[in-house]
Amino acid sequence: MFRYVSLMNPAASGRVGEFYPAVVKDPAVLNKQFKLFWIGVGKDDTLTGPGDHAFVEAIKKAGINQTFVVTPGRHEWTVWRHHLAEVAPLLFR
C-alpha cells in the first residue's frame, strides 16, 4: 500500500519482532515494497528518543533497509521542520 514511509520521532519500540513478526521473518518483502523508509529523531529527545533508537537497532538487526537521521534538538517542531526539509525532496525522486 505504501512505498514511502517517513517517521519523525515516532515513539516506536525495539520490540519489532514481537509486534511485527512477519516483517522480521521475511524482511525482503518490506525491503522490496518500500522505496524509502526514513526515520528521524532529535538527538536530545528524552521523551521518545530511547525507544526510537531501539526500534532502529531492531530493524537494522532484522535486515530492514532504512535511513536513520539524528538531528540536534528535542521532541519538538523545530526538529520535525528540519526532518521535513530533508525528507520531502526524497519523495520526488
TORKOL-4160 file (C-alpha; in steps of 0.2 Angstrom, whole numbers, padded with zeros to 4 digits, m for minus):
93
<pt num="1" X="0000" Y="0000" Z="0000"/>
<pt num="2" X="0014" Y="0012" Z="0005"/>
<pt num="3" X="0030" Y="0015" Z="m0004"/>
<pt num="4" X="0037" Y="0030" Z="0005"/>
<pt num="5" X="0037" Y="0030" Z="0024"/>
<pt num="6" X="0044" Y="0044" Z="0035"/>
<pt num="7" X="0044" Y="0043" Z="0054"/>
<pt num="8" X="0048" Y="0058" Z="0064"/>
<pt num="9" X="0051" Y="0054" Z="0082"/>
<pt num="10" X="0039" Y="0040" Z="0080"/>
<pt num="11" X="0038" Y="0034" Z="0099"/>
<pt num="12" X="0042" Y="0017" Z="0092"/>
<pt num="13" X="0049" Y="0002" Z="0102"/>
<pt num="14" X="0063" Y="m0010" Z="0100"/>
<pt num="15" X="0050" Y="m0025" Z="0101"/>
<pt num="16" X="0049" Y="m0026" Z="0082"/>
<pt num="17" X="0049" Y="m0045" Z="0082"/>
<pt num="18" X="0035" Y="m0046" Z="0095"/>
<pt num="19" X="0024" Y="m0033" Z="0086"/>
<pt num="20" X="0028" Y="m0037" Z="0068"/>
<pt num="21" X="0034" Y="m0055" Z="0067"/>
<pt num="22" X="0030" Y="m0057" Z="0049"/>
<pt num="23" X="0041" Y="m0042" Z="0044"/>
<pt num="24" X="0056" Y="m0049" Z="0054"/>
<pt num="25" X="0053" Y="m0066" Z="0047"/>
<pt num="26" X="0055" Y="m0060" Z="0029"/>
<pt num="27" X="0062" Y="m0043" Z="0028"/>
<pt num="28" X="0065" Y="m0045" Z="0009"/>
<pt num="29" X="0046" Y="m0042" Z="0007"/>
<pt num="30" X="0047" Y="m0025" Z="0016"/>
<pt num="31" X="0063" Y="m0020" Z="0008"/>
<pt num="32" X="0055" Y="m0023" Z="m0010"/>
<pt num="33" X="0039" Y="m0014" Z="m0006"/>
<pt num="34" X="0047" Y="0002" Z="0002"/>
<pt num="35" X="0056" Y="0014" Z="m0009"/>
<pt num="36" X="0060" Y="0024" Z="0006"/>
<pt num="37" X="0059" Y="0020" Z="0024"/>
<pt num="38" X="0066" Y="0035" Z="0033"/>
<pt num="39" X="0067" Y="0038" Z="0052"/>
<pt num="40" X="0072" Y="0054" Z="0061"/>
<pt num="41" X="0074" Y="0058" Z="0079"/>
<pt num="42" X="0080" Y="0073" Z="0089"/>
<pt num="43" X="0097" Y="0070" Z="0097"/>
<pt num="44" X="0091" Y="0077" Z="0114"/>
<pt num="45" X="0073" Y="0069" Z="0113"/>
<pt num="46" X="0071" Y="0060" Z="0130"/>
<pt num="47" X="0053" Y="0058" Z="0128"/>
<pt num="48" X="0053" Y="0045" Z="0113"/>
<pt num="49" X="0071" Y="0045" Z="0108"/>
<pt num="50" X="0077" Y="0029" Z="0118"/>
<pt num="51" X="0063" Y="0019" Z="0110"/>
<pt num="52" X="0066" Y="0026" Z="0093"/>
<pt num="53" X="0084" Y="0021" Z="0094"/>
<pt num="54" X="0080" Y="0004" Z="0100"/>
<pt num="55" X="0067" Y="0002" Z="0085"/>
<pt num="56" X="0081" Y="0007" Z="0073"/>
<pt num="57" X="0093" Y="m0005" Z="0080"/>
<pt num="58" X="0080" Y="m0019" Z="0080"/>
<pt num="59" X="0075" Y="m0016" Z="0061"/>
<pt num="60" X="0094" Y="m0015" Z="0057"/>
<pt num="61" X="0097" Y="m0032" Z="0065"/>
<pt num="62" X="0082" Y="m0039" Z="0056"/>
<pt num="63" X="0089" Y="m0033" Z="0039"/>
<pt num="64" X="0077" Y="m0020" Z="0035"/>
<pt num="65" X="0083" Y="m0006" Z="0024"/>
<pt num="66" X="0081" Y="0011" Z="0031"/>
<pt num="67" X="0089" Y="0028" Z="0033"/>
<pt num="68" X="0091" Y="0035" Z="0051"/>
<pt num="69" X="0094" Y="0053" Z="0054"/>
<pt num="70" X="0098" Y="0061" Z="0071"/>
<pt num="71" X="0096" Y="0080" Z="0072"/>
<pt num="72" X="0101" Y="0091" Z="0086"/>
<pt num="73" X="0086" Y="0095" Z="0097"/>
<pt num="74" X="0072" Y="0088" Z="0107"/>
<pt num="75" X="0054" Y="0081" Z="0104"/>
<pt num="76" X="0048" Y="0097" Z="0096"/>
<pt num="77" X="0043" Y="0106" Z="0080"/>
<pt num="78" X="0059" Y="0113" Z="0076"/>
<pt num="79" X="0067" Y="0096" Z="0074"/>
<pt num="80" X="0052" Y="0090" Z="0063"/>
<pt num="81" X="0054" Y="0105" Z="0052"/>
<pt num="82" X="0072" Y="0100" Z="0048"/>
<pt num="83" X="0067" Y="0082" Z="0046"/>
<pt num="84" X="0053" Y="0088" Z="0034"/>
<pt num="85" X="0065" Y="0098" Z="0024"/>
<pt num="86" X="0077" Y="0084" Z="0022"/>
<pt num="87" X="0064" Y="0070" Z="0018"/>
<pt num="88" X="0052" Y="0080" Z="0006"/>
<pt num="89" X="0064" Y="0080" Z="m0009"/>
<pt num="90" X="0067" Y="0061" Z="m0007"/>
<pt num="91" X="0049" Y="0058" Z="m0010"/>
<pt num="92" X="0050" Y="0065" Z="m0028"/>
<pt num="93" X="0065" Y="0055" Z="m0035"/>
